[in-house]
Structures are given as C-alpha cells and as structure tokens.
Amino acid sequence: MKYILLLTGTKAEFDWYTKWSPQDFEAQAAFMHALHKELKDSGVLVAAEGLAFPDEARVVRAGADGSPVVTNGIVRGVKDGAPFVTDGVFPESKEFLAGYTIIDVESAEQAYKIAARVSAAPGPGGVPGNMPIEVRQIMNGAPEELP
Amino acid sequence: MEQPLDISIERLLRELRPQALGTVVRRFKDFAAAEDAVQEASLAAAMKWPREGIPSNPRAWLTQVAFRRMADHIRSESARRRRESELALEAANTTEPTAIETAQEDDTLGLLFMCCHPALTPASAIALTLRAVGGLTTAEIARAFLVPEATMAQRISRAKQCVKNSGIPFQPPPPEERAQRLRAVLHVLYLIFNEGYTSSAGPDLRREDLSHEAMRLTRIVHRLQPNDTEVAGLFALMLLTDARRLARTGAGGELIPLARQDRALWDKRQIAEGVALISITLPKGSVGPYQLQAAIAAVHDEAARSEDTDWPQILALYGLLGRMSDNPMVRLNHAIAAAMVHGAAKGLELLDALKADARLANHHRMDAVRAHLLELAGDPEAAVRHYRAAAGKTGSLPERNYLLTQAARLSREL
C-alpha cells in the first residue's frame, strides 16, 4: 500500500522557517537526508520531494478557449450550499504544501510510524519540530471482486 | 547484428533457470553469487544454443556451466581475501555437479521455499520470488509495483540478506514444517496473482503479466506436487478467476460486477481446465480453503446467465469455508450468498451479527455489502447512504467510482 506524507505550512510558518540559523537548517537537512536514505535502503521509498516556496505559487484555470489563465491567488468557500471561487490573494490561513514523501508499506500503522519520524525532524535549537504530517493513502487498483 | 533470441529457447531458459539456480544455491549456499553464475550461464546458452542447437540435456548443460562459473568466482575471491571458508573450498574443488544434481531433482520448489521464507514480509517474498524464480529483472518488478528501481533493488537485496541471517539453510524444510512452508509459498503466489488481477484497467499491461507469471509458477508447483490438493485448488482458482478478466471492466475502465458481466467474454477453455482440475481434486479428500474458493468460482463460471447461478451450492461452500478460516471477507460473502438464497432480510441479519468484528466495523466492504443488500431489500434511501459511506472509505479508485455510480443511479430514482 502506498501512502503520501504531506508537510504543509501557512505563509507565516514559511517566513518563520526562512529565519532559522544555518546550524538549524543543516541539522534538519541532515536528518531528512538520513531518513530518506534509510527508507530507500529498506526498500519502501517511492519518492520524496520538496516544493518551491509559496511566494511563486500561481493558480491556473482554463480560459474559455482552453488557454491558461494564471492568477496570484484564489479564495474558495461554500455559500448558499454551493462552492464558489473568487480571484484574489491567498488567505493568510491557507496551508501550502512544503514537501512530500511517498512510501510503499505493508500497513497504515507502518506509514504512521514513518510519519512520526518525519514529524520529529529537528527544529530550531535541535528540538524535535513535532510538525503535523498529513497521511493519505494513494488509491490502488480494483478490489478482488464486487458483490 | 544481434539476432532476437528464438522464442522457444527463451521459454526453455526461463523454465530451466530457477531449476539450475536452486541446484547451485543448494551446493554453494551463496545466493547472490549463484544468481550471477546462473545469469552468466544463461547468457552463454542464449549465444550458443541458437547456433549449435539445444544440448540433449539442457538443464545439465546450464547447471554445469553455472557450477564452473561459481568455482571461478570462489577461487578468485579466495585468492583475493585469503580467508576462504572450508565449505567454499570444498565446493570449488569438486566443481562438477553430480548426476543427481543435473538429472533428477528439480530444485525449483527448494528455491520457492527459500524465497517465501517465513522471516520475510509479503512484499519482500513477492519481490524475491519474481526475481529468483520468475526470472524477471529488477526493473520489470519495479515497474509492475510502480516503485523506483533502486527501491526495488534494495527490497530484493534486503530479502536475500534476511534469508541468509535467519540461519535457515537452503534445503527442503523438515517434514514437520513442509506443509506449513508450502502454504507460505502458495500464499505468495496468490498475492502475486491478485496484484496483477486487481490492478486498475488501463494501458499498463505489466501488472496483468503478474497474474500470468503467478499462474505459470503455480502450474510448475502443481506439476512438481501433483498430489497436493491445495496446490491444485489454488491453480484452479487462478484459472477460473482469470477467465473472467476481459469481462471485468468496461470500455472506460469501469468495474463491472459479476452479475452484469458479458459472459460471452469469459475464457471458455480456461474455465474448462479449471473446472476439470477442481472436479478431480475435491474427491481426493483433505479439502482446503483454496479448493473451496475454486469450487465457488467454478459454480459462478458454470452459470450461463447470472440468474442461473446455483446460489444454494455457493452458500453451502461459503459455510464450509467459514468454518475453515476466520477471514472476515468470507463472512461478508457468506451473507451475500445467504441473501441470494433466503432473501435480503436474512443477509442483513447476518451483517448485523458481524458488527462486533473489529476487523469489519470500519471496513468499506461492510458498507458496500450492506448497501447492496438494502437495495435488494427495496430500501434505496438507506442503500444510497451506505454506498456513499463505502465510497469514502475504500482505497481503490475504480471501486470508489463504482460505488459513487451506484449511489447516483439509486438517488436519481428516489
């Protein structure tokens, strides 16, 4: 079973992150490097990627002729029971994806254990960050047989 | 210019490679080196045989060449490290395989026992089996499981290490463990088959190949163990299930349940083979879960139309299967069969009794079956609720599409 471990943050959190000390960056990068190597060596790593900062995030929708319409932000919500979309800046509360790790494991419990390891990546001063990691199963193929 | 390898030689080599590998591992106890040696011997065969013809005993030829390669390998290793083990030296000094090693024993089963070692996780055992016994390349296995090649290579090398560290030598398991170890082999073959069979439809034929590889290997085990009724049962189950493959998905890749499949698309030849096999196997006694599942598949496959299905017989078979294994999915299927025989109310009653099973309480199949039975019972409103609940919980994309479509169809009629 494949799971994706998602690390997200608000813009404020990204700003805070850019102000870490060099030692803190290095400690965190070394931790993640070692963890990914361990996952690869144990045959469970499928992919691990970091994403560019949200400053350059753009939202693209198809125009009437199918050409890309690129905007700087979008506000989504539900009004009168139907979803609505408006152009505009991203709200402060929006969570951006910072990076993800895809693993191929035997069970959800094993995925949770690995997510806890990612969550414990060191923050400032080497203190475990205890970051929230969203764990989602990647959909697999068809079931054996339907009733 | 490189000539494409004669297909019959390629097929022959595929069949012989695990036998030779098993023999070399048994003699030299070094799996990784044995694999290299057999690989080199296969290459030599692929070059030589098309030109000079296939030798009269191709397996002996392959084993002999692999033995010589092993001896060369050990000598050069020994020379370099100067700390050769007695075992390796002894093996190197007697490089010629004995008559028994080349002529009589088929070591494929021994190799399977090693690859499906109890110390391995299912994923590792599957990868090692496909590599060592199936002869698939690491890249092919990685593609089939949609993971990077480097990850799959690590999984395989760790599996080998794990078998080595377990201290259980490469040899047939002792008689008291044999039955249990054979069950482990069958389970791995069953998982490989399902991995191929349950993959979503689409252009990715690689995964379908996994089912056929599992069937090829199970056919070999059946040939080596013709009197084992569960081996025969598993092989029949694969034949009877795979026969429905083409009818299982529609043009858009959507799942089609058994009841609505176009039975003209079922593979008649394969059904006949499966039915014949399970029919001669069941009367032999010592009936096990694979035989019962094959028997159920046979009853489905033998019905010309869905409404001709012999549900009382399926219900009886699920009753037997339920007494034999504590699999919650068997109980769910038993409830469906009961509903088909005694009416939806009976099926729903059985589902209620399963609520206490923690393995099922939050399982999407529980909701999916309940939705199906509620629909049969004429309660579309509740059925829609449970179809949607099941859709939210399933990990399968085609199944989620199917469940949402069921919910949509019913709610339009409300």
Interface residues (C-beta under 8 A of the other chain):
Chain A: M1 K2 K40 D41 S42 G43 V44 L45 V46 A47 D104 E106 Q137 M139 N140 G141 A142 P143 E144 E145 L146 P147
Chain B: T121 P122 A123 S124 A127 F145 L146 V147 P148 A150 T151 M152 Q154 R155 I156 R158 N194 Y197 T198 S199 S200 A201 R207 T241 R248 T249 L255 P257 L258 L332 N333 I336 R365 A368 V369 H372 T394 G395 S396 L397 P398 E399 R400 Y402
